[in-house]
């Protein structure tokens, strides 16, 4: 069978295959509450046959949202709204479900991408004051964020913990801490955003300190059977920024603290980034993390073809592949990959009749008779 469809253990969580649906913001929540769009969108992806679905970047506080439409898990209403969606998924979809917990930091209070994605000033309707490690704006002309003091950092850490506890209560099986794409924890890591002169700024060890504090607090707050891992941008694509050496160091540090995996992406902390795009352009970073750290490593970035994904796993470049835009374009991508690679995939029994006659073993356990 294709190695892309081999099982994978992330901590005590076993995935049926090595295809992961990456977290993708929908900017469609109301006051952080999941709605009908999330039921339709996540329900469709949950039936895809992938090994795991990671819910979109979910804010741990109102001020931690990227946009006013971000999904949140900071209130009882948020929890109840998401519970409605997850109950449907758990009842009908053969897929592991994780959540990405996030705080946007200085990239908060923004428009949705289809509205331009620009910062919404604090004094404008729908805007609020952003916070960050240092009072350095993300882009020229933006309102400066408020530098977090000790009390503010403690609140962020506690907000991550509270959201993680809510996630476990909802039956979510894994927690990804977002330390990538230029959001708050990445801002602490990158010298481009972190200009602090205390024990949380300056040296690599100091810049890693707060993300590690957050990881430790979340890991301690959730049951041992629930794996916790991090998503890290392996490079800022800007000279003098966060880089792969720092990524390896951080990955080793959190591995020692019980981290279950590393999800390797890049960029997001600076508009000056110069990304060299191409098929699988981020995979070499995942390959180095896998080789030097030894944790289950997830690769992402312009992975679009089944044969390409299979080669990444077969070549020991990563332990799993994470798809985002490709899954939006083709929500049955794992089905089609299994058909191409001679593998089988889980599918709801209501869909068994769609199995092509020449691929009678495509759907695991399929047995459909009709009078």
Buried (B, 14 or more C-beta within 10 A) or exposed (E): EBBBBBEBEBBEBEBBBBBBBBBBBBBBBEEBBBBEBBBEBBBBBBBBBBBBBBBBBBBBBBBBBBBBBBBBBBBEEBBEBBBBBBEBBBEBBBBBBBBBBBBBBBBBBBBBEEEEEEBBBEEEEEBBBBBBBBBBBBEEEBBEBBBBEEEEBEBBBBBBBBBBBBBBEBEBBBBBBBBBBBBBBBBBBBBBBBBBEEEBBBEBEBBBBBBBBBBBBBBEBBEEEBBBBBBBBBBBBBEEBBBBEBBBBBBBBBBEEBBBBBBBBBBBBBEEBEEEEEEBBBBBBBBBBBEBBEBBBBBBBBBBBBEBBBBBBEEEBBBBBBBBEBBBEBBBBBBBBBBEBEBBBBBEEEBBEEBEEEBEEBBBEBEEEEE
